[in-house]
Amino acid sequence: MAFEEDSIVQEWMAHLSDLNVETKKMFGCYCLYCDGQAVGWIHDSVLSLHEVGLSYIPEDVKRPGKDDKIQEMVIPLDYVNADWLSQAVQDTADMRRECGK
């Protein structure tokens, strides 16, 4: 699996610059961390954000079913400027920290 293009990763990161975020190359993707918590992956121009039950994510963002092995929402690059994106990443980090993940 090839790593995402740097320009795509930089675009996601630019729109999350108000947060304490970083990426690490891992498994052919970029793992996204917020406040030291792994919150998702950047790959194939999408951000796969761990599903933690955020109710304000638009309905057209693909959510996993309860029986799916991978519990992540697939957020297309079209949402890189969404007003809710930074809050979703921060809320995911906060909830994962509370759960000890």
KANORZI-V941098 format. One record per backbone hydrogen bond with DSSP energy under -0.5 kcal/mol. NH is the residue of the N-H (numbers start at 1). CO is the residue of the C=O. If there is no record, write none. Layout:
# KANORZI-V941098
nh=NH co=CO
nh=NH co=CO
This chain:
# KANORZI-V941098
nh=8 co=5
nh=9 co=5
nh=10 co=6
nh=11 co=7
nh=12 co=8
nh=13 co=9
nh=14 co=10
nh=15 co=11
nh=16 co=13
nh=17 co=14
nh=19 co=16
nh=21 co=19
nh=22 co=33
nh=24 co=31
nh=26 co=29
nh=29 co=26
nh=30 co=42
nh=31 co=24
nh=31 co=29
nh=32 co=40
nh=33 co=22
nh=34 co=37
nh=35 co=20
nh=37 co=34
nh=39 co=32
nh=39 co=37
nh=40 co=32
nh=41 co=48
nh=42 co=30
nh=43 co=41
nh=43 co=46
nh=46 co=43
nh=47 co=75
nh=48 co=41
nh=48 co=46
nh=49 co=47
nh=49 co=73
nh=50 co=39
nh=51 co=71
nh=52 co=50
nh=57 co=54
nh=61 co=58
nh=62 co=60
nh=62 co=74
nh=68 co=65
nh=71 co=69
nh=72 co=70
nh=73 co=49
nh=74 co=62
nh=75 co=47
nh=75 co=73
nh=76 co=74
nh=77 co=45
nh=79 co=76
nh=80 co=77
nh=82 co=79
nh=85 co=82
nh=88 co=84
nh=89 co=85
nh=90 co=86
nh=91 co=87
nh=92 co=88
nh=93 co=89
nh=94 co=90
nh=95 co=91
nh=96 co=92
nh=97 co=93
nh=98 co=94
nh=99 co=95
nh=100 co=96
nh=100 co=97
nh=101 co=96
